[in-house]
Amino acid sequence: MNNKKFINIAKEVINLEIKALQNLRKSVNKSFSDAVVKIANCQSKVILCGVGKSGLIASKIAATLASVGTPSFSLVASEASHGDLGMISKKDVLILISYSGKTNELKNIIQYAKRNKIYLIGIVSKKESILYKASDTKLLIPQVIEAGGIVPTASTTSQLAFGDALAIASMKYKKFDKLDFKKFHPSGSLGAQLKTVEDIMIIGKKIPFVDENLKMSKAIKILSEKKLGIVIVRNKEKKISGIITDGQIRRISEKNSNFHILPVKKIMTKRPITIDKNELAAKALSLMNNNKITSLIVINKKKPRKAIGVIHVHTVLQSNIS
């Protein structure tokens, strides 16, 4: 076969899978909503199981559900009848995936679920199948033409897309947000991008606070000691009243040689840019870049005039955030 034939095969396979997904999109109905509510409200575990390629899809969907806050795992169908049925409890939600719905390995699992009143969601393409008839929520996926006529391809693509849809919909239902997501993804590049300002901000005695009535000569000393390029100016109530940067000091020194004796409040910039502790560190970096500054005052939005930390551009970059 020449290269052109290989390219045509690739396009044919992709076109079959695109068509399968288009038909899948049209088939989504109320049963999908019922399944989402059941998954999201599960007080125990969501257990997924399939046979062969559908079993691999079950593992992937279980991993996705777990990553967005729904405790899940996949069960190997062939092991279920040899003790692994004990992994399923009455409060669990069981999702079985099978194109035909007639696979022998699933029969014992279905019988166990019905006998123990375990809620069963079936993802299946054959209405006349045992799985479809036994399921409490029936998720009927359109039948497909497989690539090569026999190889599970378009069917597993549909199953995977449907599982992703269930995971994202249940995540939205539970209002699972970026801060929740970060808890399950602490490492790697994804974990870095999900770090919040609070995760990497400078706190405690390292924060360069000065009183607004302090002389500039002493403020400069504090700025030099803390090495953040700023001092945060506070009033007698310990609330933010302004900020002074090393750049400001250089510019003022060129115009007024006696600025050292002035109080800080005469020099400071009022209403400095702040960022909430729960914002992503990536947003802090963007804010600093857009405003051409190197540090931000960190606050809790419930008390916006109280500084609780400082985030510096170098700290952000050292955390591999871009």
Secondary structure as GFF3:
##gff-version 3
##sequence-region A 1 322
A	DSSP	alpha_helix	3	27	.	.	.	ID=ss1
A	DSSP	alpha_helix	30	40	.	.	.	ID=ss2
A	DSSP	beta_strand	46	50	.	.	.	ID=ss3
A	DSSP	alpha_helix	53	67	.	.	.	ID=ss4
A	DSSP	beta_strand	72	76	.	.	.	ID=ss5
A	DSSP	alpha_helix	77	80	.	.	.	ID=ss6
A	DSSP	three_ten_helix	84	87	.	.	.	ID=ss7
A	DSSP	beta_strand	93	98	.	.	.	ID=ss8
A	DSSP	alpha_helix	104	115	.	.	.	ID=ss9
A	DSSP	beta_strand	119	124	.	.	.	ID=ss10
A	DSSP	alpha_helix	130	134	.	.	.	ID=ss11
A	DSSP	beta_strand	137	140	.	.	.	ID=ss12
A	DSSP	three_ten_helix	147	149	.	.	.	ID=ss13
A	DSSP	alpha_helix	154	173	.	.	.	ID=ss14
A	DSSP	alpha_helix	178	183	.	.	.	ID=ss15
A	DSSP	alpha_helix	188	193	.	.	.	ID=ss16
A	DSSP	alpha_helix	197	200	.	.	.	ID=ss17
A	DSSP	three_ten_helix	204	206	.	.	.	ID=ss18
A	DSSP	beta_strand	209	211	.	.	.	ID=ss19
A	DSSP	alpha_helix	216	226	.	.	.	ID=ss20
A	DSSP	beta_strand	230	234	.	.	.	ID=ss21
A	DSSP	beta_strand	240	245	.	.	.	ID=ss22
A	DSSP	alpha_helix	246	255	.	.	.	ID=ss23
A	DSSP	three_ten_helix	259	261	.	.	.	ID=ss24
A	DSSP	alpha_helix	264	267	.	.	.	ID=ss25
A	DSSP	beta_strand	274	276	.	.	.	ID=ss26
A	DSSP	alpha_helix	281	291	.	.	.	ID=ss27
A	DSSP	beta_strand	295	300	.	.	.	ID=ss28
A	DSSP	beta_strand	303	312	.	.	.	ID=ss29
A	DSSP	alpha_helix	313	318	.	.	.	ID=ss30
###
